[in-house]
Amino acid sequence: MAKEYDIIVVGGGHAGVEASYAGAKLGLRVLLLTLNKKMIANMPCNPHIGGSAKGVVVREIDALGGLMAKAADHHPLQIKMLNTGKGPGVWCLRSQQDKHGYPAYVQSVLDETPNLEIQEKEVVDLLHDDEKVFGVITRGGEEIKSKAVILTTGTYMNGRRISGSEVVVGGPDGEEASIGLSESLARMGLEIFRLKTGTPPRIKKSSIDFSKAEVQLGSDDELAFSYETTSYTRLKNQLPCWLIYTNQETHDLIHVHLEESAIFNGTISGIGPRYCPAIESKLVRFPDKQRHQLFLEPEFEEGESIYLQGFSTGMPHEIQEQMVHTLPGLEHAEILKWAYQIEYDAIKSTQFDATLRVKRYKGLYGAGQICGTSGYEEAGGLGLMAGINAARAIRGQSPFILKRNEAYIGVMIDDLVTKGTDEPYRLLSSRAEYRLLLRHDNADLRLSEYGHELGMISEERYQAFKNKYALINQAISLMEKTPISDREGLAKYLKELGYPYEGQGFHGLEILKRPFAHYPEVAKLMPELNDFHFSYDDILALETKVKYEGYIKKEEKEAESLLRQEKLTLPEGVDYLNVQGLRLEARQKLNEVQPKTIGQASRIPGVNPADISILLLTLRRDGKL
C-alpha cells in the first residue's frame, strides 16, 4: 500500500520550511515536496532577514517555536538595529545573510527533524472531492494521500522570468517552473491571479571602486533574532555594506529606453510590489526626485557577488549594463547575474480563512506568496501558522488565530483574508493599529505562552522565559523602592545627561524614566542591583517597560474596543446577499469574505459603520446573534 502522511507541504521556500517544521515538531507525519532539495530555503532575492516590521515577525516566529530566527543568527554577514532614533514601536533587526550558509543551515535542521520526510517531486494536481482535499498527484501520476495539503509554491507556479522582451518559462535563480498545478486549482473553482516581483543585477566585487561609496557598518551590540541565541556575531566579524546614489545620467538613460522595459512594453501582466518597485517605476512615479539611494550588499562571506539593492529592473541585458555603468564606483563594473522580473500565479487571498485554510475545501491550506505576500519573513510567518493550524485541525483541536493587537503575524493574516490584496503584500509597521504593543523587545512576552501551550517550545525554554521577566520585574520593583545611595556618582551621571542636580535624593526608577538615561549606568549607582545580570535583550525589554509605561497602557486600553468586537462572533453560512437594508457592495463583500466576527466584518473594504449597525440589528432580530 502507498504510504500516507498527515500533512503534505508543496514547496520548499521559507513558508514551506516553517509549515513542515511546525507540523513535524507537533508530532505529525509530514512530507515536504520540492522541485530541488538543494534550493530549500533559497534566497533568490536579497539574502537578508528582517527590516521594518519584518524583523519583529522573525522574533514572533521564534517565540512560537519556528526556525527562521535561529537560522538568521547562525552566521550573519552583518546585523544591526534599525530606527533606534525613533520610538520602540518601530525598532527592528536587520541582518545580511550568506546566500549559501543560510539555506545550508536550514536544510541540515530539516534533515534531522523527526517525522519529516523530503522528496523531489512536482505536484500537478490535488486529490479531492467537492468538500475536502486528501492528497496530491505528482508529475509522474503518483497519488500520495494525506489528511491536509499546504501549498507554498512561492513564485514557481506558472513562473516566467522576464528581461526586456525576453521571456523564459521558469522559477527564480534559473530553476524550473511549476506547471499544471495552477490550472488544477482553477478547475477546483479557486480564483487565480498574476503577480510579479523582480530582482536587481549582481556585480563582481573586484570590479567596483568602493572609494566612491559610503560605507555602512553593522552593530557591535549583542544582537540576535532568537531568544535562545547566546553566541553573537560582533562587528569585527561582520562585512560592510555601501551606499551610493543614482544620478541624472542614470535617469536620462532609463527614460530614453523606458519602452524597452518589460514593465512598460506590455510583456508583463502581473501586478508588482508597490513598496519595492523597479528603478524605472520609481522614476515614473517620482519624476521630481533627483536621485535614489542604492546599497551594495555582499551575498556571500567568501565570494565576489554584490547585490545592488534598489536597482531591480525589467530592462534588456545590454541596457542594464549601460545603466550600471552610470553609477558611482560602478563605471567598469562586471555583471555576474542579470536582473529580471518574475511573474507567477497566486490564489486570491480572501478565499482563505483566518487559519489559512481555503474556505471552499477542508484540508487545503496556503502560505507565502501563493497567498499574495512578498518577502521571506511574511512567508515564514504564514507557513508557521498554516502548519500549526493544519496539525490542530487533523487532531480535532480548536484553531490558533492571532489577533491584530497580539502580533504582526495576526495583522498580516487579517489583512489578507479580510481586505485582500491585488499586489504583493508587504508588512509595514504602519499597517498595525497598535504597533507600540507589537514591539521587537516583547515578542516573547506576547507569544511564548502560546508557543508553550501549542507544544512548539520546550518546558525548559518556557521556564527561562518566565525567569527572565520575573527578574526584570524584581529589578524594576527594587529601583522603584530604593533610593540611590551613590550621591557623588549620581551627580556626575546627571551632569553628563545635562540635568541639574542640587543634592536631592532620587530612587533608581526616577532616573531611568528620564530621556537618555539607561539601565547599565543606573545599575552602577545601585549596589542592590549587582546580582542582576541582564543581556542586551533583557535591558531593552526592561527600559521599554519603564520609559513607555504610560503610552503602552494607553494603547492597551484602546485595543480593548477591538477585543470587544472580536468577541461578537457571527454565525456561519449567513447569506449576506439577502440581508435587507445593506448596501449592495456591503452584501457582496460580506458574502465573499464570510467574516467570523463583527470586528472582522468592520474591517472589510466597502463595509461602512452604517452597514455594521444594520447587520447587528438584523441578526439580533432573527435570533442569530
N, C-alpha and C positions, 0 to 999 in steps of 0.2 A: 504494500500500500504506500501511496505517496505520503511523504512527511508533511504534517500540518503544523502551523505556527499560531501563536496567539495574535501577533502583530507582524505585518509586513510593511516595511518602510521603503518607499520607492524614491531613490535619490540620496547621494552621499555628501551633499553640501552641509552647510552649518545647521540648517533646520533638520536634515536627516540624521546628522550626528547626535544632536540633543534628543530627538524623538526616540531613536533606537537605544541610546544610552539610558534614558529615563525608563523606557519600557523594560529593558533588561535588568536595570537596577531594582525595579519593583518586583522582580521575580518572574516576569512573563517570558515566554519563548519568542524571541524576536529574530526576524530575518531582514537584513539590510541588503537591498538590491541596488547595484550601481553599475554604470557602464564601464567604469575603470577604477579598480581598487586604489591605484596609485593617486587618484585625484580626489579621494575622500578628504574633506575639509580644505580643499584647494582655495586659494585666494586669487581669483582671476583678475580682480581689480587691485586697488591699493592694498598692500599687505599691512594694514593697520587695524587695530582693535580699539574701540572707544570713541571718544569725542562727545560733543554736545548731546545730552540725553542718552546717547548710545552707551557711554561709559557707565552710566547708572544702571542701564539694562543688564550689562555684563555682571555687575555686582548683584543684581536681583537674581540672575541665573545661578550665580554661585550660592546665594543664600537659600535657594530652593534645591540645591544639590546637583546642579548641572556641571558641565565640563569646561565651557569656554574660558572662564576666568583663570582656571589652573593652567590651561594651555597657553593663554596670553602671558602668564607670569613665568612660564618655563624658561624662556631666554629672549626677552625683548631686546631689540636693537637700540631702542630709545623709549623712555617713558617720562611723562610729565603731567602735572595737574593743570588743567585749563581754567580760565575765568576766575583766578584767585583774587583779582582786583574787584570782583563783584560779590554779591551775596552767595551764601552756601547753597541756595536753591539751584544755581547753575554751575556749581563746581563739578568737574568731571575729569576722569583719567583718559589719557590717550597714549597708546603705545604703538611703535613701529615694530612689525614682526618680520622674522626671516621667512621668506616665502616657501622655503623647503623645510625649515625647522618646525614651524607651527603645525602643518599637516602631518609631519612625521611623528610628532608627539601624540597628536590626536589618534592617529592610526595605531600607534603602539598601545594606547589605553584601550581602544575598542577591541583590539586583538586579544587582550587579556580579560575582557569583561565577560563574566559568566552569563549564560542564557542568550548570548548574541552570536549570530552566525552571519557572515558576509559572503555574498556571491556576486559574480559579474554576469548580470543578465539584464536584458532590456524588456521592460513591460510595455505591451502594446494594447492591452485590454484588461477589463476587470471581470471577475466572476460576480454576478449579481442577479437579483430578481427585481421586482418592482419596488421593493421596500428596503432591501439591505444589500451590502457588498460583503462577499465572503471569500475573497482571494483575488489572484491575478493570473493573467495569461501572458507568457513571455513570447519573444520573437520566434522562438522555435516551436511554439504551440504547446509548451508545457503549462499545465494548470497547477498552481500552488495555492492551497487553501489556507485561510486564516480567519480569525474572528474579527479582525479590524485591518484596514489598509490606511496608511498615512502617505499622502502624496507630497513629496518635497523635491520637485523636479527643477527648481531654480530657473535658469534661463535656457534650459535644454529643449523644452517642448516646442517642436517645430522651429528650432532656433535658426537664425540666419545672421552671419557676420557680414557687415557691410562697410565698405570704404569707397566713397565716391559713387560710381555706378557699378562697382564690382560687388557681386553678391555670392557668398559661399554658404551652402547649407551646412550648419554645424553649430556646436556649442562653444563656450568660451575657451580660450587658451588652445585653440586648434583641435578640440575634442569633437567627437561625433554628436549630432543632434539626436533627440528622442523623437522618432517619427511613428505616428499611429495612435498613441495614447490620447492625444488631444481630440482626434476625430471620434474615438470611442466615448469620451466624456460628453461630447456634443450629442452623440446618439442617445446617451442616457438622459438627455434633457437639460444638461448644465449649460449655462451661458458662458461662452469663452470669448476673450477679447485679447487684443495685441498690445503689448507694452514694449518699450525699448530702453536700453541703457547703453553706456559707452565707456571706453577706457582710453587713456592717452598713450602716446608713444613711450617706449623705454629707451634711455640714452646710455651710451657707453661712457662709464665714469671717467676713464682716462682721456676722453676727448673733450672734457668740459674744463673751462677756465674758471675755477671757483673763486678766484680773486675778485671777480665781478659780481659775486653773490654775497648775501648777508647770512652769516652762519646762524643756525637755530639749534641750540643745545637742549638736552633733556634736563632732568632734575636729579639732585643728589639726595633727595629725601628717600625714606623707606616706603616707596610706593608699590602697591600691588592691587590687582583686581580681586583676588580671592582672599577671604577672611582667614583661610588656613595657611596662606603663604608666609613663611618666616625667613626665606632667603631672598635678598633683594639685588637687583641689578643697579649698582651705583654708577654715578656719572662717568667715572674713569673707564668703565667697561662698556659705555654706550657709544653709538656712532652719531655724528652730527647730521642734521638736515640743513638745507639752504633755501633762502628766499630770493626770488627775482621777480621782475615785472615785465608784462608785455609793453610794447611801445607803439608809436604811431606807424612805424614801418610794418610791424606785425599786423596792425589793424587795417592798413591800406591794402596789404596783400590779401587778407581774408575777404575784404569787401569786393575786390576785383574777381575773386574766384568763388564767391558765395553760391552761385548757382551750380557749382560742381560738387558741393557738399551733399551727401546722401540725405541730410536733414532738410535741405531745401529743393532738391531736384526731383522729389516725388518717389524716390526709391523706398523710403520708409513710411509705413502707415501707422506703426505703433506710437503711442504717446510716451515721451521721455520724462525723466525726473525734473521737476521744477527747481529743486534745490541743489542739483548737481548737473547743470547744463553743459553742453559742448561750448567751446570757446566762441564759435561763430554765433551760437544762440545768445551768448552774453553780449556780444557786440550789437546784435539787432535789438535786444531787449533794453540795453543800457547805452544808447548811442552817444550820450554826453560824457561817459566815463573815459578818461584819458588813458588809464592803464588798469590792468587786472593782475592781482598777485598770483604767483605760481610757486610751488615748492618742489625742490629737488630732494627726493627721499630714497634711501637705499632699499633695495628689495632683498638683499642677501647680506649676511655678515661677511662672507668671503665671495666676492664676485663683482662684476662690472656693471650690473644693471641698476640704473637710476630711474625711478618713477617720476614723471613730470606731472605732478598733481595740479589740477586746474586747467589742463590743456587737452581734455577729451575733444575729439573732432571726428567728423564724418567725411573729411576731405580725402581725395585720392592720394596715393603714396607720394607722388612727385611733389604735390603741393604741400603735404605735411612736412617734407624735408625742407622746403623753402621757408615755411613758417617757423620751424625750429631754429633755422639759421639766423632769423631776425632777432632772436632773444639774446640778452647779455650773457656772455660766457659760453654760449652755445653756437657761436658763429661757425665753428668747424666740427660741430658735434656729429657723432656717428649714431645712427638709429639702429638699435638692436631688434626692436619689435615695433611694428606699425600700430597706430591707433586704429580702432574700429568701433562701430556701433553694432549692438546685437539686439535683434528683435525676436520676441518669443511669445508663446501663448500663456495666458493665466485665466483663472476662474474668477468671475465677478464676486467680490468678497461678501456682498450681502447675502449670498447663498449659503454662508456658513453661520452656525450659531456661536454662542459665546464660548463653547468648548472646542471650537474649530472643527466640529463635525458638519459635513454637508447636510443641511436640513432635510433634503429630499431622500437621503439614504442613511440608514443605520449602518454603522461600521466603516464609514468613509470619512476620513479627516484630511486636512491640508495644512501646510505650514510653509512659511518663507515666501519666495517670490511668486509661487503659484497662487497665493492669496492676494497678490498685488503690492507687496512690500519691496523695499530695496535695502541692501545692507546686510552684512554678516550678523550684526548684533540683533537686528529685528528678526532675522531668520532663526537665530539661536533661541530667542525668547519664545517665538511661536512654536518651534519644534519641541521645546521642553514641555510647553503646555499641552500640545497635541498628544505627546507621548504619555503624559500623566493622565489625561482625560480618557484616552483610548484604554489604558490599563484599568482605570476605575470603572469605566462602562462595562468592560469584559467581566469584572468581578462584581457587578451589580451595586457599586458604590455611588454615592452622590457626586455630581460634577464638581470640579475645582475651578472656580471663577474668581479672578482678582478684580476688585473694584477700582474705580478711577482714582480714589484717594489712597489706595494701597500700593500701587506700583505703576511704573511707566508701561510695563507689560499689559496691565489692565487697561490703561488709556489706549494703547495701540489696538488691542483686540476689540474694544468697544467702538473705537473709531471705524475699524474695518467692517465690522458686522452691522453696525448701526448706520453710519454715514456713507460707507462705501468709498471707493476711490477710482478715479479714471486715469490716474498716473501712478508711477511707482511711489508708494507711500514711504515717507521718511519720518522717523521720530524726531521731534524738536521739543525743547523744554516749554515752548510757548503753547504746545498742544495740551499741556496739563493745567487744569484749573488750580491745583493745589501743589505746585512744584516745590514749595518750601517743606512740604511733608514728604516729598519723594526725593530725598537728598542722597548724594553719594555716601555720606557717612553712616546713614541709618538703614541701609537696605537689609542688614542682618536683623535689626530690631523690628522691621516691618514684616519680614518673611521667614525668619528661621523657625518660628513656631509652626508655620505651615509646613516647612520642609521636614521638620521632625514628625509631625502628625501624618504626613503623606508616606513616610518611610524613606525619604530621599537623603536625609542626613543622619549620621550616626548619633547614638546616645552620648558618646564622648564629645563629639563636636557640639552638640546641643548644650551640654553642661559647661563647656568652655565659653559658649556664647552667654549663658546665664551668669557665669562668674565675672565675665568682662563688665557687664552692666551693673552687677552688684558692687564691684569695686569702684566704678565710675560714680555711682550714686553715693557710696560711702565717702569718696573724696570730696564731692560737692557738698555733702552734709557737713563734713569736717570744716571746710572753708567757710561755710555759712555761719558756723557756731564759734569759730576760733579766731581771735584777734591775731594780727601779725606781730610777732614779738621782736623781730629784727627791724627796729625803727631806722637804724642807720642805712641798712640795705634798702628799706622801703623808700626812704628819702631819695636815695641815688636812682632807684628804678623809676620813680615818678618824675624825677627831673629829666631822665632820658626820654620819657614818653611826652614830656612837655606839659606836665600837670603841676600846679602849685602845691606845695606841702608846707604846713605850718606846725608840724609835730603832732598832729592829732592821730588817734588810733583808727585803724581800719581792719575789718575782717577780710580774709582772703578773697571771698566771693565778691565783695565790693570792688576790689581792684580788678579781678578777672573780667567783670562785666564792662569795664571801660574799653573804648576803642583802642586797638593796637596792643593791649595787654595780652600776654599769653601764659598758659599754664606752667610751662617749664620754669619761667622766670619767677612766677608767684610761688611755685613749689620750693625754690631755692630760699625763699624768705620764711618758710614754714617748716621747721624740723618735723612737725607732726605728719608731714606728707612723705617722709623719707622711705617709708615701707611700700609706697605705691610705685609700681614700675609699669608705666604705660608706653605702648607703641605709638608711632605717628598716627595710626588709625584711631587708637583709643583717645588720644588727645584731641583729635579733630572732632570726634563724637562728643567728648566732654565739653569742649569750648562752644560748639554749636548749640548744645542743650542749654548752656548758661547764657550765652550772649543773645540768643534769638528766642528765648523762652516766651516772651510776650507775643511776638509775631507768630510763633508756632501755635500757641493756644488760640489765637485769633483765627488762623486757617482751619484748625481742628473744629472750631465752633461753626465756621462757615460750611465745612464738609458735612456737618450733621444734617443739614437740609437735604443734601444729596442722598444721604443714607436713608432718610425717611421715605423719599420717593422710591428708592431701590427696594424697600420692604413692601411696597404696594405691588404685589405680583398679579400679572394679567393672566386670565385663563388661556389655555392652549386652544388652537383651532378656531379662533374668532374670525368670522367672515367680515372683515372691515369694509369690504366693498358695499355691504348692505347696512352699515351703521348710519342711520338717518341723522342729519344735522352736520355731519362732517363734510368739509370741502372735498371735491373730487381728488385733488392732489394728495391730501392727507389720507384719504381712503386707500389710494393706490400705494403710497409709501408704507403705510402701516401694514397693508396686506403683504407687501413684498418682504419686509423685514421680520414681521411677526414678533414684535418685542416681547420680552419676558417680564418687564416691569414698567411702571409708569415713568420712572426715571429714564429708562432706555427709550421709551416712546417719545419723550420730550426732546431728546437729542437728535431725532431723525430730521434731516433737512426737508423742509416742506411741511412739517407739522408744527403749528404755532400754539401758543398758550391757550387760545380760544378752543382749538381742536381738542386739547387735553382736557379742558373743563367739560366739554360736551361728551367726550369719551367716558370720563368718570361718572357723569350723571346717568348716561345710558346704561353702563354696566351695573351700576348700583340699582337702578330701577329694575333691571332684568334679573337682579339677584346673582350676578356673576362676579361681583367684587365685594 
